[in-house]
Amino acid sequence: MSPEVLQDKGTSFSSDLWSLGCLIYTSLSGKPPFRGLSEFLTFQNVLKRDLQFPEDFPEHGRDLIDKLVQIDPSARLGSGPDGFEEIKRHPFFSCFSEEDWPDLFLKESPCAHFPAQSYLDKAKHDEKTQTSEEDLQPVGREYWYSFLKSDENIVLTGLVVKTRNFSLKTRMLVLTDSRRFVYFDPVMKRMKGEIPITRDVSVQVVDTTHFRIVCPRRTYFMDAIDYDAQAWKTAFEGVLKEKT
């Protein structure tokens, strides 16, 4: 969303130009241009236009996005009297001739072949790196007791990157002796959800850091930061034994 939309200042044609810039960024890099450890921090990055490009980002793509993603709607490329014609003249689209544009939407989209997993792994690395920012102030496990039941004890707690489709979120994962996982936003210190442990739930280790919490209707994909994956599986199995 553009800054004016986040600030409830209304939308216009220029709001779509901001979205176009973000779409091109995502298409070229495999991740969104504005990301934070929480939705609130992501919106703050949008309002501050905290826009950063990877070192290998295409030069013409960088220039086009930089001109589209402007705080001032009237300063965005294409917001002038020439509209989209101004965008079509940008060097990024130099591979298209005037004859290509009229029926471009009728043409078959090219089939992209790229190592999707490598983009996901890089995004996970970036998400882990962000946990060391000043926004993430560490707290002891005692802090999380305030969210639990009076007779509930923490068995294991640690930071993880929770993956759902291509959405990556850093979470504080807590395993309790009441047969449940609880996960929190570590920046806003808010509970985001819980995973009840029933007889149909299991923890599967994928590799050293990756593990899955498999439930009947959903599988949670986790990438451990503070502990290895086996530690979570061992702690989970210990909870099952104690409650049996």
Protein Blocks (a to p, Z undefined) as FASTA:
>chain_A
ZZklmnonopafklmmmmmmmmmmmmmnopafbdcfbfklmmmmmmnopacddfklcfkl
mmmmmmmmcfblmlpghiamnlmmlmmmpmklmmpcfklmmmmmmpccddddddfklmmm
mmmmmmmmmmmpmklccddfklmmmmmcfkbccfbdcdddddehjaccdddddddfkopa
ddddfklopafbdcdddfkbccddfblmlccdddfkbccddddfkbcfklmmmmmmmmmm
mmZZ
